[in-house]
Amino acid sequence: MIFTTVHFHSFVLGVGSVLNVLLPQHDRMAEKATTDHPYRTLYLLHGLSDDHTAWQRYTSIERYAEGRNLAVVMPAVQRSFYTDMAHGGKFWTYISEEVPLVARELFSLSGKREDTFAAGLSMGGYGAFKLALRCPERFAAAASLSGVLNLNEAAAGRDPAWHEEMSNIFGDPTRLKGSTEDLLALAEKVSRTACKPRLYQCCGTEDFLYENNQSFRKHIQQLGFAHTYEESPGDHEWGYWDQQIQKVVDWLDVK
């Protein structure tokens, strides 16, 4: 595959920004070289303490995507929870609007719903499901690996520093329930439409977010989504996520 790093000015954030991108590579010298069709695209999102380099540094995502006509776009969003922050950058607008536009402008990426996916770990699992549930007309499937899926639970009951961080991101955390940041409420809204994305959810049984994932799982199973759930022994760490992202890439190929 081709690996490239894209530095560009983000008009949404008002600063220089960066993407890591993996692209399929074809033998253009071969007699029957293919193909000029746009690539299917996976937007692969990082966790709270990571950046756009993490997936390639700690997993074999490049090997897993090989031979699948799948481009992988890995952006950086700081500790934003993929949200237009109350006190900070407009990272939801950035990830949902500007990043896809920039990526498709530079590379041969499909804009079709059936070719567009999101996945992420921890905070990125939240971001991936938010992309799929707020933009179901654009994302056919999304995967959460050890995701922060019940934000109402996650934003409450932490130490003062965590409460301050949540307030900087979301404003008053007590008002998250039922908002456009609440995955449970978004899932209920989308469940009443004919445009429900496929969802893949996994979490290790030793993960501190295990109970958080259980509450989301129970909620989503009542709503008629094509929902794949998997759990196995594992903690909040890269060994588990490396195994799971390979399964996610396989799952994306299932029609």
C-alpha positions as CSV (number, residue, x, y, z in Angstrom):
1,M,0.0,0.0,0.0
2,I,0.9,3.6,-0.3
3,F,1.5,5.5,2.9
4,T,1.4,9.3,2.9
5,T,1.1,12.1,5.4
6,V,-0.9,15.2,4.4
7,H,-0.3,18.5,6.0
8,F,-2.9,21.2,5.2
9,H,-4.5,24.3,6.6
10,S,-7.8,23.6,8.3
11,F,-10.2,26.4,7.7
12,V,-12.5,25.0,10.3
13,L,-9.9,24.9,13.0
14,G,-7.9,27.9,11.9
15,V,-4.6,26.0,12.2
16,G,-2.3,23.7,10.3
17,S,-3.6,20.1,10.4
18,V,-2.4,16.6,9.4
19,L,-3.8,13.3,8.2
20,N,-2.1,9.9,7.7
21,V,-3.5,8.0,4.7
22,L,-3.1,4.5,3.4
23,L,-4.0,3.9,-0.2
24,P,-4.2,0.7,-2.3
25,Q,-1.3,0.4,-4.7
26,H,-1.7,-1.3,-8.1
27,D,1.0,-2.5,-10.5
28,R,0.7,0.1,-13.2
29,M,3.4,-1.5,-15.2
30,A,1.5,-4.8,-15.5
31,E,-0.2,-5.6,-18.7
32,K,-3.7,-5.8,-17.1
33,A,-3.2,-3.0,-14.6
34,T,-6.3,-2.0,-12.7
35,T,-8.2,0.2,-11.7
36,D,-9.5,3.7,-11.9
37,H,-12.5,3.1,-9.6
38,P,-12.6,5.2,-6.4
39,Y,-11.5,3.4,-3.3
40,R,-13.8,2.4,-0.4
41,T,-12.8,4.5,2.6
42,L,-12.3,3.8,6.3
43,Y,-12.0,6.8,8.6
44,L,-10.0,5.3,11.5
45,L,-10.1,7.4,14.7
46,H,-7.7,7.6,17.6
47,G,-8.3,7.6,21.3
48,L,-8.1,10.3,24.0
49,S,-4.3,10.2,24.5
50,D,-3.3,9.4,20.9
51,D,-2.9,11.1,17.6
52,H,-3.0,10.4,13.8
53,T,0.1,8.1,14.1
54,A,-1.2,5.7,16.7
55,W,-2.9,3.1,14.6
56,Q,0.1,2.6,12.4
57,R,2.6,2.6,15.3
58,Y,0.8,0.1,17.4
59,T,-1.2,-2.2,15.0
60,S,-0.7,-3.8,11.6
61,I,-3.6,-1.9,10.0
62,E,-1.6,-1.5,6.8
63,R,-1.3,-5.3,6.4
64,Y,-4.9,-5.9,7.3
65,A,-6.1,-3.4,4.7
66,E,-3.9,-4.8,1.9
67,G,-5.7,-6.1,-1.1
68,R,-9.2,-4.9,-0.2
69,N,-9.5,-1.8,-2.3
70,L,-9.8,0.1,1.0
71,A,-8.2,3.5,1.8
72,V,-7.6,4.3,5.4
73,V,-7.8,7.9,6.6
74,M,-6.4,8.7,10.0
75,P,-6.9,12.2,11.3
76,A,-5.9,14.0,14.5
77,V,-8.4,15.7,16.8
78,Q,-6.6,16.2,20.1
79,R,-8.7,15.5,23.2
80,S,-11.9,16.8,21.6
81,F,-14.2,13.8,21.7
82,Y,-14.8,14.6,18.0
83,T,-17.0,17.5,19.1
84,D,-17.5,21.2,18.4
85,M,-16.1,22.1,21.7
86,A,-17.7,24.6,24.1
87,H,-14.2,26.0,24.8
88,G,-12.0,24.9,21.9
89,G,-12.0,23.9,18.2
90,K,-14.9,22.8,16.1
91,F,-13.7,19.2,15.8
92,W,-17.0,17.7,14.9
93,T,-17.3,20.0,11.8
94,Y,-13.7,19.2,11.1
95,I,-14.1,15.4,11.2
96,S,-17.5,15.1,9.6
97,E,-17.2,17.8,6.9
98,E,-13.7,19.1,6.3
99,V,-11.6,15.9,6.5
100,P,-13.8,14.0,4.0
101,L,-13.7,16.9,1.6
102,V,-9.9,17.3,1.8
103,A,-9.3,13.5,1.5
104,R,-11.6,13.2,-1.5
105,E,-10.1,16.2,-3.2
106,L,-6.6,14.8,-2.9
107,F,-7.2,11.1,-3.5
108,S,-9.5,8.8,-5.5
109,L,-12.0,8.1,-2.7
110,S,-15.6,7.0,-3.2
111,G,-18.2,9.4,-1.9
112,K,-20.9,6.6,-2.0
113,R,-22.5,5.6,1.3
114,E,-21.9,1.9,0.7
115,D,-18.2,2.6,0.4
116,T,-17.8,4.8,3.5
117,F,-17.0,3.5,7.0
118,A,-15.7,4.7,10.3
119,A,-14.0,2.9,13.2
120,G,-12.1,3.9,16.3
121,L,-11.0,3.0,19.8
122,S,-12.0,4.4,23.1
123,M,-12.8,8.1,22.4
124,G,-12.5,7.2,18.7
125,G,-15.2,4.5,19.1
126,Y,-17.5,7.2,20.3
127,G,-16.4,9.4,17.3
128,A,-17.0,6.5,14.8
129,F,-20.5,5.8,16.1
130,K,-21.3,9.5,16.2
131,L,-20.3,9.8,12.5
132,A,-22.5,6.9,11.6
133,L,-25.5,7.9,13.7
134,R,-25.4,11.6,12.9
135,C,-24.6,11.1,9.3
136,P,-26.4,7.8,8.5
137,E,-27.0,8.9,4.9
138,R,-23.2,9.0,4.4
139,F,-21.8,6.0,6.4
140,A,-22.8,2.5,5.7
141,A,-21.1,1.0,8.8
142,A,-19.1,1.9,11.9
143,A,-17.1,0.0,14.5
144,S,-16.3,0.8,18.1
145,L,-13.4,-0.9,19.9
146,S,-13.6,-0.4,23.6
147,G,-15.6,2.8,22.9
148,V,-16.9,5.4,25.3
149,L,-20.5,4.7,24.1
150,N,-22.7,5.8,27.1
151,L,-21.4,9.4,27.4
152,N,-23.9,10.2,30.1
153,E,-22.2,7.7,32.4
154,A,-18.7,8.5,31.3
155,A,-19.1,12.3,31.9
156,A,-20.3,11.8,35.5
157,G,-18.7,10.5,38.7
158,R,-15.1,11.4,37.8
159,D,-12.6,13.6,39.6
160,P,-12.6,17.4,39.4
161,A,-10.0,17.5,36.6
162,W,-12.1,15.1,34.4
163,H,-15.3,17.1,35.1
164,E,-13.5,20.3,34.0
165,E,-12.3,18.6,30.8
166,M,-15.8,17.4,30.0
167,S,-17.1,20.9,30.7
168,N,-14.5,22.4,28.3
169,I,-15.6,20.0,25.6
170,F,-19.4,19.7,26.0
171,G,-20.4,22.7,28.2
172,D,-22.6,21.5,31.0
173,P,-22.2,17.7,31.1
174,T,-25.5,17.3,32.9
175,R,-27.2,18.4,29.6
176,L,-25.7,15.7,27.5
177,K,-28.6,13.3,27.8
178,G,-30.9,13.6,24.7
179,S,-28.5,15.9,22.9
180,T,-26.8,15.4,19.6
181,E,-23.7,14.2,21.5
182,D,-25.7,11.4,23.1
183,L,-25.2,8.1,21.2
184,L,-28.2,6.5,22.9
185,A,-30.5,9.3,21.8
186,L,-29.0,9.4,18.3
187,A,-29.5,5.6,17.9
188,E,-33.2,6.0,18.9
189,K,-33.7,8.7,16.3
190,V,-32.0,6.8,13.5
191,S,-33.9,3.6,14.4
192,R,-37.1,5.3,13.2
193,T,-35.6,5.7,9.7
194,A,-34.8,3.3,6.9
195,C,-31.2,4.4,6.9
196,K,-29.6,2.5,9.7
197,P,-25.9,1.8,9.5
198,R,-24.4,-1.5,10.4
199,L,-22.6,-1.4,13.8
200,Y,-19.8,-3.5,15.2
201,Q,-19.1,-3.2,18.9
202,C,-16.4,-5.0,21.0
203,C,-14.9,-4.6,24.4
204,G,-12.5,-6.6,26.6
205,T,-14.1,-8.1,29.7
206,E,-11.3,-6.6,31.9
207,D,-11.7,-3.1,30.3
208,F,-12.7,-0.3,32.6
209,L,-15.3,0.7,29.9
210,Y,-16.9,-2.8,29.9
211,E,-20.0,-1.8,31.9
212,N,-20.3,1.3,29.8
213,N,-20.3,-0.9,26.7
214,Q,-22.9,-3.2,28.3
215,S,-25.4,-0.4,28.8
216,F,-25.0,0.7,25.2
217,R,-25.3,-2.9,24.0
218,K,-28.6,-3.4,25.8
219,H,-30.0,-0.2,24.4
220,I,-29.0,-0.8,20.8
221,Q,-30.3,-4.3,20.7
222,Q,-33.8,-3.0,21.2
223,L,-33.7,-0.7,18.2
224,G,-33.5,-3.0,15.2
225,F,-29.9,-2.2,14.0
226,A,-27.7,-4.8,12.3
227,H,-25.5,-5.0,15.4
228,T,-22.5,-7.3,15.8
229,Y,-21.2,-7.5,19.4
230,E,-18.1,-9.3,20.5
231,E,-16.4,-9.6,23.9
232,S,-13.4,-11.6,25.0
233,P,-10.7,-11.4,27.7
234,G,-8.8,-8.1,27.2
235,D,-8.0,-4.8,28.7
236,H,-7.8,-1.2,27.4
237,E,-4.6,-1.8,25.4
238,W,-3.2,-2.1,21.9
239,G,-2.7,-5.9,21.8
240,Y,-6.5,-6.3,22.1
241,W,-7.2,-3.5,19.5
242,D,-4.7,-5.0,17.0
243,Q,-6.6,-8.2,17.1
244,Q,-10.0,-6.5,16.8
245,I,-9.2,-4.1,14.0
246,Q,-8.3,-7.1,11.8
247,K,-11.8,-8.5,12.6
248,V,-13.3,-5.2,11.8
249,V,-11.7,-5.0,8.4
250,D,-13.0,-8.5,7.6
251,W,-16.5,-7.5,8.9
252,L,-16.6,-4.5,6.5
253,D,-16.3,-6.9,3.6
254,V,-19.4,-8.8,4.6
255,K,-22.4,-7.7,2.6
